[in-house]
Amino acid sequence: MSEAIAGLHPELLWRHFAAIARIPRPSKHEAEVAAYVMETAARLGLPATKDSCGNVIVKKPASTGREGAPPICLQSHLDMVCEKNAEKEHDFLKEPIELVRKGDLLMANGTTLGADNGIGVATSLAVMEDRTLEHGPLEFLFTVEEETGLAGAQHVDGTLLESRILLNLDSEEEGAVYVGCAGGRDTVGRYSVSRERVPTGLAPLTLTLKGLRGGHSGLDIDKGLGNAIKLVNRAVLALSAAGGRLASMHGGNMRNAIPRECSAVLFVPAEKLDTARALVQDLDALFKEEYKGVEPDLVLLLAQADEVQGTVLTQGSQDALCRAIAALPHGVLHMSAEIPGLVDTSTNVAVVATTETEVTLVTSQRSATPSRLTEAVQSVQAVMELSGAQVESSDGYPGWKPNLESPILKVAKDSYRSLYEKEPEVKAIHAGLECGILGERVPGLDMISFGPTLVSVHSPEEKIYIGSVEKFWEFLLEILKR
């Protein structure tokens, strides 16, 4: 057992969490963790099914005397976002997550923790295994590829589920019950670029921005965090005015994470090296001032390049790309008029990647309002198309419309009130939950989503508050009992 979870309660839940932290599970690589779920079910004598998409469904009979209760499905996803700090050596396809405990916080060593949604998976496994609990018939749905487009939920065979009540265990704020979520789409622009040999008299330099907090492109989009791609592009534009020529730009890893790091290789006239260094120093100070109190570790660096490409983008390709990144919207577009403090619509400039012949820009849009989602996608498409890109936009996933008269919501509110003598917050979330899709796949589902408190998910700063896990566990058991 990992020392980081020693002595934590509920012990069974944390033991399963530590076990799956040792299993590599990026999106599209969930076979090993799915096998762990299937093996656990077999050890407990519980029937388990794995569908053609890789989702796993396990069934557990009711505890004695509760056979007549309605069946309930506990749902979580098996995959995790794999992000690490640039200096961290870690192979997410082969190496386990290294757990680190600091007081009431559990985190990982330089990588994402995977509590999103490993804590939900571990909770379901613990409920499967604990024979002392009081509950009606239970089903456990473990989905795949949630983080890369909710593909598992989109392909669930609804006929395999008997439940018409679903508890999604993928929210990140203890004391809150979620009853709605945003829908989303991805928009990708591909720029066919022309290149030429590096003009004579130019010196190679590497421009790097790092130290940003990053985070979830939905949950954290309203926190004023820096976007590494947008900031590096501002620096490239400034260096372009000093004769700088762009060879490549790389930043971000995931469509649903705010990019924390970005770098560019440029060639600058040798006689203007001092000017370039001064420009970057000034921008570093400017960015620090702009993000004071939000991004304390932000740093913009310019250094001599060790190994560089022998070509640069033509001036036309460079101008089209940099102007497109400058014009692309990023951040909150609309706030909800109905729920104070809730983001309604947003967009994230997520990834830039360069090859010899192409530069790819990946963005994601979210909205609780379908028409505004369409508008956001059209805005991003227009910028990309006007700058010469070939544009693709995904079909996306639906939102989940709140039902404040939901019977399971009433049970949850009564349960929380009885445990803690206060009301839980009833919320909607500016992120994609699988509930919207599952509600389409299984007509008539009555759903809520809840979980313990996590912060900075989708980034190496991801943390879970240990004390919130025990309250989350107690809350779930009271709902099942009722």
N, C-alpha and C positions, 0 to 999 in steps of 0.2 A: 504494500500500500504506500502511496506517495506520502512523504512527510508533510507536504503542504496541506493535506486534508485530515491529518491525524487528530482525532478527538472531536471532529465536527459532527453535527447532528442535522438531519437524520443520517445516521451512519450508512444505511443501505443506499440511499440516494448518492451520497458523496463517493462511495466505493465504486458505483457504476460510472459516475462522472470521471473519476480518475482512470478507470479502465478504458473508456472510449477516448480519453485524451491521448492515450498511447497508440490509438489507431489512426493512421492517416485517412482523412476523409474530405478532400476537396470535392467540390461539385463535379459530378460525372465519374467520381472514383469512390463510390459509397459501398462497393461490394463487400469489403472486409468488415465495415461496421454493421452492414445489414446481416452478415453472417453471424456476428456477435449477438445480435438481437434474436436471430433464429435459433442459435445454440442455447441462449438463455431460456427461450420458450420451451425448447425440447427438454432441457434439464428440469424445468418446472412442470412438464407434462401438459403444456398448453398448446392447442392447435395454432399453427402459424402458416400463412400463405405469402408467397412472394410473387407479385404480378409481373407482367412482361416488361414493365418500365423500371422495375427494381424496388417499388414500394413494398413495404412489409405490413401485413395485418395480423395481429395476434388477438386471440379471444380468451377471456377468463370468465368462468362461471360466477354467478352471484354468491356472496357469502350466505351462510345458513340463515334461512328465514327471509331473505331479500329477493327470492327468485322471481317474484311478481313485479319488481320495480322495472321501470323502463330502462333499456340498455343505453349506455353512454359511451361515446367514443372520446378517448384522449389522443390528441394529435400533436405531433412534433416533426421536425425535419432533421435528416441524418447528416446533411452536408454543412460545411462551415466556410466562411470567407478566409482565405489564406493571404494575409498581409504580414510583412516583416519590415523591420528597419533595414536601411541599405547596408549597414555594416554587419548585420546579423547573418551568419551562415546557417541556413536551415533549408532542408529539402522536405517540402510538405507532402511529397508522395512517398517518402520513406521514413521520416523521423517523427517521433512523438512530440507532443506539446509538453514543454517543461513548465510545470506549475510552480508558482511563487506566491507565498502567503505573506501579507504585510498587515498585521492587525486584523481588522474586519474585512479586508479586501483580498480577493484571490485574483491573480493575473498570470500572464505568461512571461517568459524571459525573451523579450524582443520580438514576439510574434502575437498575432491574434490568439485569444484564449479558446475560442470555440464554445463559450457558454451560450452563444447564439448559434444553434439552438441545442447545444449539448446538454444544457441543464434540463430542457424539456424532455429530451430522450432519456436521460438518467432518471428523471422523475417517473416516467412511464414504466421504465424497467423496475424501479423500486416498488411501484404499485403492483406490477405483475408478480413480484416475488414475495411481497409481504402478505402472509396468510392471516394476519390478525385484524385486517381492516374490515370495516363494515361497508358494503356496497352492493348495488344491483349488478346485473350482467354488464361486463365491460368489454370494449373493443379498443385496441391500440393501433393507431395508424401512424406509421413512420414513412415519411415521404422523402424523395430524392430531388436533387437539382433545384432546391428552392431558391438558392442564392443566384442562380444564373437564368432566371426566367420562370420559376415555379412550374417546371416541366412535369415533375412528379404528380403534383396536384391536378394538373391539366389532363393527365392520363389515368387517374384513379378510376377503377371500375366500381361505380356506385352500387352495383348489385351485390358486391361483396360485403357491404356494410348493412347491418340491421338497425343501427342507432339512428335516431332522429334528433338526438341532442349531441352536440360536439363541444368539447372544451379544448381550445387551441392554447398550447402552453408556450407560446412564442412571443409574449410581450415582455417589456423590460422595466416595469415600474411597479413595485410592490404597493398594494393599496389602491391600484387602479384596475378597473374592469373595462376592457375595450369592446365596443359594439359596432365599430365601423372602421374602414380603412380606405386609403387612396388606391386608385388604379394607376397603371404605369405603362410606358412604352419606351423603347430604346431607339435612338436615331443615330445612324453611323454615316459619316462622310468619308469617301475615299478619293484622295487627290492624286491623280497621275502627274508626277513631277518630272521636269526636265533638269538635266545636270550638265555641268561644264567643268573643265579642269580648273583647279584653283589658280586664280590670277597670280602673277609673280608679285613678290614683295609682301605677301600676307602671312601672318603668323597664326598658328593654330592655338585655340583657347577652348577651355571647357567652362561653361557657365552652369552652376548648380544651385538649386534652391532646396533646402531641406529643413527639418526641424518642426514642420507643421504638425498639428494634432491629428488632422484627418478626421474621419468618422463616417457615420451612416449618411448617405446622400438624401435620405428622407427625414430621419429623426433629428439630425444635426444641421440640417440645411438653414435653419433660422438662427444659428448661434454666431453668425458673423465670422466663421472660420475662413482662413486663407485657402485659395485654390492654387496649387503649385504651378499648374499649367498656365493659368491666366497671368500669374506673376512673372514667370520666366519669359512668357511672350512679351510682356511689357519691357523687360530688360533687352530682349532681342531687338525689339523695335527701336529702342534707344541706341543700341550698338549699330544697328543698320544705318542710322543717321551719321555714324562716324565711319562708314565704309565697311561695316561688318557683313560678312557673307555666311549664310547658314548652311551647314552640312547635314545636321540631323537634330531631332528633338525627340526625347522620350520622357514620358511621365504618366503616373497612375497605373493601376493594375486591374481594377474592377469597375464595372459600370455603375455599381451601387455604392461606391466609396468615394468620398471627396479626396482628390489626389493630394498626398502629403509631400511628395518629392517629384522633381522634374529636372532634367539636365538638357543642355544643348551644346553641340560642338560648332564653333564658329571660326572663321578666319578674319583677322583684323589687320589692316595695313600696319606694318612694323613701326612706322613713324607715329602712329596714333595709339600705341599700346598704353602709354601713360594716360591718355584721354579716356580709353576704355576702362582702365582700372578705376579712375576717378568717377566715371559714370556709375559703375557698379557699386562702389562704396557709397555714393550718394543715394542710389536706389535702395541699398541695404538699410541705410538709416531711415529712408522714407517709408519703406515697408514696415520696419519695426515701429515707427510712429503710427502708421495707419492701423496696425493690428496690436497696438499696445494693450496689454491686459487680456488679450485673447490668444495670441501666439507668442509666448515668451521665449521660445527656443528657435524662432525663425532666423535663418541665416542665408544670405545670398553671397556666393563665392565665385571668383573668376581665377582660373589657374591655367598654367601652360598645359596643353594637351600632350599626353605621351604617345598615343597611337591614334591616328585620325584617318578618315577616308581621304582619298585623293581627289575628290570632287566636291562641289558645292551645288546647291540649287541655283538654277538661273534666277536672275533678278525677278522675272515675272512670276515664277513658281514661289519664290520666297515671299514676295509681296502678297500674293493671293492667300497663302497659308496664314501668314501672320495677321493680316487684316481680318481674315475669317475668325481666328481665335479671339481677336480683340472685339469683334462684333457679336460673337455668340453670347447670349444671356447666360448668367449663372446665378443661382440663388432663388429666393422667394419671388414669385410673380404675383400671387394673390393670397390674401389671408381670408379665412372663413368669416362670412358675415353672420353665421349662426352660432358658432362655438368660439368664444373668446380665446385668443392665443393659439388657435389651431391653424397651421398652414394649409391652404386649400390647393395651391398649384405651385410647382417649382421645377427647376431644371438644373442639371449637373453636367459640367464639362468634365468628363471622367478620365479619359485615356487619350494620349497621343503617342503614336508609334511610327517610326520611319524605316523604310527599306530603301534600296537603291532606286526603285522606280515609283514608290508610292508612299504617301503619308496618310494614316488613318486617324480620324477623330471619332471617338465614341462618346455619346452623350445619353442621358436618361431624363425622361420627363415623368412627373407624377401629378395627379390631381384627383380630388374627390368628386369633381364635376366633369363629366365626360366631355362636354363642349369645350371646356377650358383646357382639358388635356389635348384635344384636337388642335386648339389654337396654339398651345405651346409647341407641339410637334411641328406645326406649319411654320412657326416663327424660326425654329432651328433649321428646318429644311430650307427655308428661303435664304438664310444667310449662307448655308453651305452651297446651294445651287448657284446663287449669284457669284460665288467665288470659284466656281468651276468644278465642284465635287460631284461625283456620282453618289446619290443618297439612297440609303435603305432605312425603312422604319419598320420595326416589329409590330405584330398584331397586339402584343402586350397582354395585359391581364386586367380583369375587371375589378372595380372597387366593391366594397361591401357596405350596403346602405344600413344605417342604424335602425334597430327596432327596439324602442324604449319600452314596449309592452311585452317583451320577450319573457316567457315563463322561466327560462333558466337564468335570466338576469335577475329576476325577483328572488330566486333561490340563492343566488350568489350574494345579493345585497343582504338578505336575511342572515346568511351564514357569516358574513364579515361583521355585521352588526352584533351578532351574538358572541363572536370571539373577542372583538376589540372595542365594543361599545361606541362605535362611530361608523359613519357611512363610508363605503368605498367611493372613490371618484369614478364616475361613468364617463368614458372618453371615446373619441375616435382617434386614429393614428395616421400620421402622414407617412405611411410606408405600405408596402405590399404585404398583406397577410394572405395566407392560403385560404382563408375563410371565404373570400369572394368567389374563388374558383370552385371550392368544395360545395358551396351553396348551389352552384349551377350543376355540378356533377351528381349531387344527391338532393333532389328537390325536397323541400320541407324541413331542412335542417334548422334547428334552433341553436344558435352559437354565441359563445362569448370567448374572449381571449384574455389571459392574464399570466403573470409570471413574477419572478423576483426582480430586484433592481440591478440592472446592468448599465454601464456607462461606456462611451467611446467604442461601441461595437464596430466591427469592420476596420479596426485599426489596431496597431500593436499596443495601444493604450487601453484596450478593452479590459474591463474589470467587473467583477461581480461582488456585491455586498453580501458577505457570508450570513449576517444576521437576517437578511431579508429572505433567504432561502427557507429557513425554518418556518417563518410566518407564511410564506407561499405554500409550503407543504401542509401546514395546519389548515389553511384556507381550502385547499383542494380536498383534503380528507373530509372536512365538514360539508362541502358541497356533495360529495359522493354519499356521505352518511344520510343527508337529507333527501 
